[in-house]
């Protein structure tokens, strides 16, 4: 499993062009994705489905390293 995560993280870093200092984030992202990918060893189910009993929500996923913006809709509420 370790080599699979390392390989995925390396590919994400190279493909996105982000600096290698984001290695930890790439590993975390790879781990998150592996738990949502179907596996032949699990009868074409993902670890997420086995643990939670339902399909994962994946509509929020974006390419690793894509541009992102923080949204501050509730900034005033957070200051109170």
N, CA, C and O atoms as a GROMACS GRO file, in nm:
protein
  320
    1UNK      N    1   0.083  -0.120   0.000
    1UNK     CA    2   0.000   0.000   0.000
    1UNK      C    3   0.087   0.125   0.000
    1UNK      O    4   0.055   0.223  -0.067
    2UNK      N    5   0.196   0.122   0.074
    2UNK     CA    6   0.283   0.239   0.084
    2UNK      C    7   0.336   0.281  -0.052
    2UNK      O    8   0.340   0.400  -0.083
    3UNK      N    9   0.380   0.184  -0.134
    3UNK     CA   10   0.434   0.217  -0.265
    3UNK      C   11   0.324   0.270  -0.357
    3UNK      O   12   0.351   0.356  -0.442
    4UNK      N   13   0.202   0.221  -0.341
    4UNK     CA   14   0.091   0.270  -0.422
    4UNK      C   15   0.062   0.417  -0.389
    4UNK      O   16   0.043   0.498  -0.479
    5UNK      N   17   0.060   0.451  -0.260
    5UNK     CA   18   0.036   0.590  -0.220
    5UNK      C   19   0.150   0.680  -0.268
    5UNK      O   20   0.125   0.790  -0.318
    6UNK      N   21   0.273   0.633  -0.254
    6UNK     CA   22   0.389   0.712  -0.298
    6UNK      C   23   0.383   0.735  -0.449
    6UNK      O   24   0.410   0.846  -0.496
    7UNK      N   25   0.349   0.632  -0.523
    7UNK     CA   26   0.340   0.644  -0.668
    7UNK      C   27   0.230   0.741  -0.709
    7UNK      O   28   0.249   0.824  -0.798
    8UNK      N   29   0.115   0.730  -0.645
    8UNK     CA   30   0.004   0.821  -0.675
    8UNK      C   31   0.042   0.965  -0.642
    8UNK      O   32   0.016   1.056  -0.721
    9UNK      N   33   0.103   0.985  -0.526
    9UNK     CA   34   0.142   1.120  -0.484
    9UNK      C   35   0.244   1.178  -0.580
    9UNK      O   36   0.233   1.295  -0.618
   10UNK      N   37   0.343   1.099  -0.619
   10UNK     CA   38   0.445   1.146  -0.712
   10UNK      C   39   0.381   1.187  -0.845
   10UNK      O   40   0.415   1.292  -0.900
   11UNK      N   41   0.290   1.107  -0.895
   11UNK     CA   42   0.221   1.138  -1.021
   11UNK      C   43   0.140   1.267  -1.009
   11UNK      O   44   0.140   1.349  -1.101
   12UNK      N   45   0.072   1.284  -0.896
   12UNK     CA   46  -0.008   1.406  -0.876
   12UNK      C   47   0.081   1.530  -0.871
   12UNK      O   48   0.047   1.633  -0.928
   13UNK      N   49   0.195   1.519  -0.803
   13UNK     CA   50   0.286   1.633  -0.794
   13UNK      C   51   0.344   1.669  -0.930
   13UNK      O   52   0.348   1.786  -0.967
   14UNK      N   53   0.387   1.569  -1.006
   14UNK     CA   54   0.445   1.594  -1.138
   14UNK      C   55   0.340   1.650  -1.233
   14UNK      O   56   0.366   1.748  -1.304
   15UNK      N   57   0.223   1.589  -1.234
   15UNK     CA   58   0.117   1.633  -1.326
   15UNK      C   59   0.068   1.775  -1.296
   15UNK      O   60   0.040   1.851  -1.388
   16UNK      N   61   0.060   1.809  -1.168
   16UNK     CA   62   0.007   1.941  -1.131
   16UNK      C   63   0.112   2.051  -1.139
   16UNK      O   64   0.079   2.168  -1.154
   17UNK      N   65   0.240   2.013  -1.130
   17UNK     CA   66   0.346   2.112  -1.136
   17UNK      C   67   0.365   2.190  -1.006
   17UNK      O   68   0.434   2.292  -1.005
   18UNK      N   69   0.306   2.143  -0.898
   18UNK     CA   70   0.323   2.212  -0.769
   18UNK      C   71   0.457   2.172  -0.708
   18UNK      O   72   0.512   2.067  -0.743
   19UNK      N   73   0.510   2.252  -0.616
   19UNK     CA   74   0.640   2.219  -0.556
   19UNK      C   75   0.635   2.092  -0.472
   19UNK      O   76   0.531   2.054  -0.419
   20UNK      N   77   0.750   2.028  -0.461
   20UNK     CA   78   0.759   1.903  -0.386
   20UNK      C   79   0.737   1.921  -0.237
   20UNK      O   80   0.722   1.823  -0.164
   21UNK      N   81   0.734   2.045  -0.189
   21UNK     CA   82   0.705   2.070  -0.047
   21UNK      C   83   0.562   2.029  -0.013
   21UNK      O   84   0.528   2.016   0.105
   22UNK      N   85   0.479   2.007  -0.114
   22UNK     CA   86   0.340   1.966  -0.091
   22UNK      C   87   0.326   1.814  -0.090
   22UNK      O   88   0.216   1.761  -0.108
   23UNK      N   89   0.438   1.743  -0.069
   23UNK     CA   90   0.438   1.597  -0.067
   23UNK      C   91   0.338   1.542   0.033
   23UNK      O   92   0.263   1.449   0.001
   24UNK      N   93   0.335   1.597   0.153
   24UNK     CA   94   0.242   1.550   0.256
   24UNK      C   95   0.097   1.563   0.212
   24UNK      O   96   0.016   1.473   0.235
   25UNK      N   97   0.065   1.674   0.148
   25UNK     CA   98  -0.072   1.695   0.099
   25UNK      C   99  -0.105   1.597  -0.013
   25UNK      O  100  -0.218   1.548  -0.021
   26UNK      N  101  -0.007   1.568  -0.098
   26UNK     CA  102  -0.029   1.472  -0.206
   26UNK      C  103  -0.053   1.332  -0.150
   26UNK      O  104  -0.140   1.260  -0.199
   27UNK      N  105   0.022   1.294  -0.047
   27UNK     CA  106   0.002   1.164   0.017
   27UNK      C  107  -0.137   1.157   0.080
   27UNK      O  108  -0.206   1.056   0.067
   28UNK      N  109  -0.178   1.264   0.149
   28UNK     CA  110  -0.312   1.267   0.211
   28UNK      C  111  -0.421   1.255   0.106
   28UNK      O  112  -0.519   1.184   0.125
   29UNK      N  113  -0.403   1.324  -0.004
   29UNK     CA  114  -0.500   1.320  -0.113
   29UNK      C  115  -0.506   1.179  -0.173
   29UNK      O  116  -0.615   1.127  -0.198
   30UNK      N  117  -0.391   1.118  -0.195
   30UNK     CA  118  -0.386   0.983  -0.249
   30UNK      C  119  -0.457   0.885  -0.156
   30UNK      O  120  -0.533   0.800  -0.201
   31UNK      N  121  -0.432   0.897  -0.027
   31UNK     CA  122  -0.497   0.810   0.073
   31UNK      C  123  -0.649   0.827   0.068
   31UNK      O  124  -0.723   0.729   0.073
   32UNK      N  125  -0.694   0.952   0.059
   32UNK     CA  126  -0.837   0.983   0.051
   32UNK      C  127  -0.898   0.917  -0.073
   32UNK      O  128  -1.007   0.859  -0.066
   33UNK      N  129  -0.828   0.926  -0.185
   33UNK     CA  130  -0.880   0.870  -0.310
   33UNK      C  131  -0.880   0.718  -0.310
   33UNK      O  132  -0.975   0.656  -0.358
   34UNK      N  133  -0.774   0.657  -0.257
   34UNK     CA  134  -0.766   0.511  -0.253
   34UNK      C  135  -0.884   0.453  -0.176
   34UNK      O  136  -0.935   0.347  -0.212
   35UNK      N  137  -0.927   0.521  -0.073
   35UNK     CA  138  -1.041   0.472   0.004
   35UNK      C  139  -1.174   0.486  -0.068
   35UNK      O  140  -1.275   0.433  -0.022
   36UNK      N  141  -1.174   0.556  -0.179
   36UNK     CA  142  -1.297   0.574  -0.256
   36UNK      C  143  -1.295   0.504  -0.392
   36UNK      O  144  -1.393   0.510  -0.467
   37UNK      N  145  -1.184   0.439  -0.424
   37UNK     CA  146  -1.169   0.369  -0.551
   37UNK      C  147  -1.207   0.222  -0.531
   37UNK      O  148  -1.170   0.160  -0.431
   38UNK      N  149  -1.282   0.168  -0.627
   38UNK     CA  150  -1.322   0.028  -0.617
   38UNK      C  151  -1.200  -0.062  -0.630
   38UNK      O  152  -1.102  -0.028  -0.695
   39UNK      N  153  -1.208  -0.177  -0.566
   39UNK     CA  154  -1.097  -0.271  -0.563
   39UNK      C  155  -1.144  -0.410  -0.603
   39UNK      O  156  -1.250  -0.455  -0.560
   40UNK      N  157  -1.065  -0.476  -0.686
   40UNK     CA  158  -1.097  -0.613  -0.724
   40UNK      C  159  -1.094  -0.705  -0.601
   40UNK      O  160  -1.175  -0.798  -0.591
   41UNK      N  161  -1.002  -0.679  -0.510
   41UNK     CA  162  -0.989  -0.761  -0.389
   41UNK      C  163  -1.111  -0.748  -0.298
   41UNK      O  164  -1.137  -0.836  -0.216
   42UNK      N  165  -1.186  -0.640  -0.312
   42UNK     CA  166  -1.306  -0.618  -0.230
   42UNK      C  167  -1.434  -0.640  -0.310
   42UNK      O  168  -1.537  -0.579  -0.282
   43UNK      N  169  -1.426  -0.728  -0.410
   43UNK     CA  170  -1.542  -0.759  -0.495
   43UNK      C  171  -1.600  -0.635  -0.562
   43UNK      O  172  -1.721  -0.612  -0.564
   44UNK      N  173  -1.510  -0.555  -0.617
   44UNK     CA  174  -1.546  -0.433  -0.690
   44UNK      C  175  -1.623  -0.333  -0.604
   44UNK      O  176  -1.714  -0.264  -0.650
   45UNK      N  177  -1.584  -0.327  -0.476
   45UNK     CA  178  -1.637  -0.226  -0.385
   45UNK      C  179  -1.520  -0.146  -0.332
   45UNK      O  180  -1.405  -0.190  -0.338
   46UNK      N  181  -1.548  -0.030  -0.279
   46UNK     CA  182  -1.442   0.052  -0.221
   46UNK      C  183  -1.439   0.033  -0.070
   46UNK      O  184  -1.539  -0.007  -0.011
   47UNK      N  185  -1.326   0.063  -0.006
   47UNK     CA  186  -1.322   0.058   0.140
   47UNK      C  187  -1.428   0.149   0.203
   47UNK      O  188  -1.483   0.116   0.308
   48UNK      N  189  -1.455   0.262   0.140
   48UNK     CA  190  -1.555   0.355   0.191
   48UNK      C  191  -1.693   0.289   0.197
   48UNK      O  192  -1.764   0.301   0.296
   49UNK      N  193  -1.729   0.219   0.090
   49UNK     CA  194  -1.859   0.153   0.084
   49UNK      C  195  -1.869   0.044   0.191
   49UNK      O  196  -1.972   0.029   0.256
   50UNK      N  197  -1.763  -0.032   0.209
   50UNK     CA  198  -1.764  -0.139   0.308
   50UNK      C  199  -1.779  -0.081   0.449
   50UNK      O  200  -1.854  -0.135   0.531
   51UNK      N  201  -1.709   0.027   0.478
   51UNK     CA  202  -1.713   0.085   0.611
   51UNK      C  203  -1.844   0.160   0.639
   51UNK      O  204  -1.900   0.149   0.748
   52UNK      N  205  -1.892   0.237   0.540
   52UNK     CA  206  -2.009   0.324   0.560
   52UNK      C  207  -2.140   0.267   0.507
   52UNK      O  208  -2.247   0.316   0.543
   53UNK      N  209  -2.134   0.165   0.423
   53UNK     CA  210  -2.255   0.105   0.370
   53UNK      C  211  -2.325   0.188   0.264
   53UNK      O  212  -2.441   0.162   0.232
   54UNK      N  213  -2.257   0.286   0.209
   54UNK     CA  214  -2.316   0.369   0.102
   54UNK      C  215  -2.203   0.421   0.013
   54UNK      O  216  -2.086   0.420   0.051
   55UNK      N  217  -2.241   0.465  -0.106
   55UNK     CA  218  -2.142   0.520  -0.199
   55UNK      C  219  -2.091   0.655  -0.149
   55UNK      O  220  -2.166   0.730  -0.087
   56UNK      N  221  -1.964   0.685  -0.175
   56UNK     CA  222  -1.910   0.814  -0.130
   56UNK      C  223  -1.958   0.928  -0.220
   56UNK      O  224  -1.985   0.908  -0.338
   57UNK      N  225  -1.967   1.046  -0.165
   57UNK     CA  226  -1.996   1.166  -0.242
   57UNK      C  227  -1.864   1.213  -0.303
   57UNK      O  228  -1.768   1.237  -0.230
   58UNK      N  229  -1.858   1.224  -0.434
   58UNK     CA  230  -1.733   1.263  -0.499
   58UNK      C  231  -1.745   1.389  -0.584
   58UNK      O  232  -1.652   1.424  -0.656
   59UNK      N  233  -1.859   1.456  -0.578
   59UNK     CA  234  -1.879   1.574  -0.662
   59UNK      C  235  -1.787   1.690  -0.623
   59UNK      O  236  -1.766   1.781  -0.702
   60UNK      N  237  -1.734   1.687  -0.502
   60UNK     CA  238  -1.647   1.794  -0.454
   60UNK      C  239  -1.502   1.778  -0.499
   60UNK      O  240  -1.421   1.869  -0.481
   61UNK      N  241  -1.467   1.663  -0.556
   61UNK     CA  242  -1.328   1.637  -0.593
   61UNK      C  243  -1.283   1.725  -0.710
   61UNK      O  244  -1.356   1.743  -0.807
   62UNK      N  245  -1.164   1.777  -0.698
   62UNK     CA  246  -1.102   1.861  -0.801
   62UNK      C  247  -0.963   1.804  -0.828
   62UNK      O  248  -0.910   1.729  -0.745
   63UNK      N  249  -0.903   1.839  -0.942
   63UNK     CA  250  -0.767   1.792  -0.969
   63UNK      C  251  -0.668   1.844  -0.864
   63UNK      O  252  -0.679   1.958  -0.820
   64UNK      N  253  -0.574   1.760  -0.826
   64UNK     CA  254  -0.475   1.801  -0.727
   64UNK      C  255  -0.393   1.916  -0.783
   64UNK      O  256  -0.346   1.911  -0.896
   65UNK      N  257  -0.377   2.020  -0.703
   65UNK     CA  258  -0.298   2.136  -0.743
   65UNK      C  259  -0.374   2.241  -0.820
   65UNK      O  260  -0.315   2.339  -0.865
   66UNK      N  261  -0.506   2.223  -0.836
   66UNK     CA  262  -0.583   2.323  -0.910
   66UNK      C  263  -0.596   2.451  -0.826
   66UNK      O  264  -0.583   2.449  -0.704
   67UNK      N  265  -0.620   2.560  -0.894
   67UNK     CA  266  -0.634   2.688  -0.826
   67UNK      C  267  -0.760   2.687  -0.740
   67UNK      O  268  -0.865   2.638  -0.782
   68UNK      N  269  -0.749   2.740  -0.620
   68UNK     CA  270  -0.862   2.741  -0.527
   68UNK      C  271  -0.869   2.877  -0.458
   68UNK      O  272  -0.768   2.947  -0.444
   69UNK      N  273  -0.985   2.913  -0.415
   69UNK     CA  274  -1.007   3.039  -0.347
   69UNK      C  275  -1.083   3.014  -0.218
   69UNK      O  276  -1.175   2.933  -0.214
   70UNK      N  277  -1.045   3.084  -0.113
   70UNK     CA  278  -1.116   3.074   0.014
   70UNK      C  279  -1.242   3.158   0.005
   70UNK      O  280  -1.240   3.268  -0.049
   71UNK      N  281  -1.351   3.106   0.057
   71UNK     CA  282  -1.477   3.176   0.057
   71UNK      C  283  -1.505   3.228   0.198
   71UNK      O  284  -1.502   3.150   0.294
   72UNK      N  285  -1.531   3.357   0.210
   72UNK     CA  286  -1.548   3.419   0.342
   72UNK      C  287  -1.690   3.470   0.362
   72UNK      O  288  -1.709   3.584   0.404
   73UNK      N  289  -1.789   3.389   0.333
   73UNK     CA  290  -1.928   3.430   0.347
   73UNK      C  291  -1.964   3.463   0.491
   73UNK      O  292  -2.035   3.560   0.517
   74UNK      N  293  -1.914   3.384   0.584
   74UNK     CA  294  -1.953   3.400   0.724
   74UNK      C  295  -1.840   3.459   0.807
   74UNK      O  296  -1.827   3.426   0.925
   75UNK      N  297  -1.760   3.544   0.749
   75UNK     CA  298  -1.648   3.603   0.821
   75UNK      C  299  -1.693   3.683   0.942
   75UNK      O  300  -1.628   3.676   1.047
   76UNK      N  301  -1.801   3.758   0.930
   76UNK     CA  302  -1.851   3.836   1.042
   76UNK      C  303  -1.900   3.746   1.155
   76UNK      O  304  -1.882   3.777   1.273
   77UNK      N  305  -1.964   3.635   1.120
   77UNK     CA  306  -2.015   3.543   1.220
   77UNK      C  307  -1.899   3.476   1.295
   77UNK      O  308  -1.911   3.446   1.414
   78UNK      N  309  -1.788   3.453   1.226
   78UNK     CA  310  -1.673   3.391   1.290
   78UNK      C  311  -1.605   3.485   1.388
   78UNK      O  312  -1.545   3.439   1.486
   79UNK      N  313  -1.612   3.615   1.365
   79UNK     CA  314  -1.546   3.713   1.451
   79UNK      C  315  -1.622   3.735   1.581
   79UNK      O  316  -1.564   3.785   1.678
   80UNK      N  317  -1.749   3.698   1.586
   80UNK     CA  318  -1.831   3.722   1.706
   80UNK      C  319  -1.799   3.627   1.816
   80UNK      O  320  -1.860   3.634   1.924
   0.00000   0.00000   0.00000
